[in-house]
Structure formats: C-alpha cells, structure tokens
C-alpha cells in the first residue's frame, strides 16, 4: 500500500496534466504560464516549463491569475477548504500513519535514487521537484477524507504491531512473486494459443 501511494504521488508530481495551462500575470508586465498546484493567502505555486519546475509567486508581485481549467480550480478550492478544516490532531495522526506504514521512508528512498540518477546539470531541478514533505502535505486531505481519527489510530497500531510489520515486509515480496506468476501465466497462455490450430 505505501508503494502504491508513492506511485500515485509520483504520477501527479512528475506528469502534470498536459494541455492545461494557467497564467500568472505579474505587476512588472510579465506573464508566466504553467500549472498552478497550490494557491495560498500570500503566494501561488506553479509548475513551469516541460520539466514542471516549481516556482513560487508572491501575491504582492501578482497582478492577476487566470486559470485555464475551471473544474480544476473548483477542485483545488474544495481541497484547500478541506485542508483548513482538518484538525491539528488529525493532521498529526495522518503524518504518524505515513511514518508507521513506511510511506514517507519509501518515498524518500525512491526520490533519493531518482535524484542520484539524474544528470548532474539537472539534479537541482529534480531535487526541487521531489520534495517528500510537500507530497505528504498534498496527501493529508486524501487520508482525512477517508479515515476518521479512530481509524487512523487503529491503522497506526496495526502497522506498529508484529503483524503490521510483517505485512509491510511481505508486500514487496508478494508483488514480486505476483508479477512472476502472472508473467508466467500470460506466457503460457500465449504459447498455448500459438499452438492451437
């Protein structure tokens, strides 16, 4: 499960929706096009260029913001509202769960590997893009939507239990074995179809 969460987060971060462009018009006359991924009281964060490099623009330098995708803007407004209504205790429980289930550590390890494998000249850009704490901040409302504080406490207790630890240790092996079994199944199936008259 933690790896699934990580993969979803990676897809959202590394492959922002194509064809959608927001525009920030600055007071100095410049216009910056990209995909806005966070809008706050004092700043707007946008992914710019083909690499989706995150840039922060402060309200005092912004003339106006034009969003290309109205549905996306409405969805982000709901997400922002949800973030504001999450209690500090629930937020802390979600962060504890993401530590207990290994999501944070797994994400950090994968991000570190990606950064190390990136070409030297682009490493800073990749590092700026892959920030675990920012990804976790984006995941908090998702968890808050589906789990109560009681659910979160029970999940934390499970992942800290011997059975929970065993589950976390076994999942990668189960996925690997599942891939082997399904690959063999499809190879055998294709081979039997090839032999059929």
Secondary structure, 3 states (H helix, E strand, C coil): CHHHHHHHHHHHHHCCCCCCCEEEEECCCCEEEEEEEEECCCEEEEEECCCCEEEEEEHHHEEEEECCCHHHHHHHHHHHHHHHHCCHHHHHHHHHHHHHCCHHHHHHHHHHHHHHHCCHHHHHHHHHHCCHHHHHHHHHHHHHHHCCHHHHHHHHHHHHCHHHHHHHHHHHHHHHHHHHHHHHHHHHHHHHHHHCC
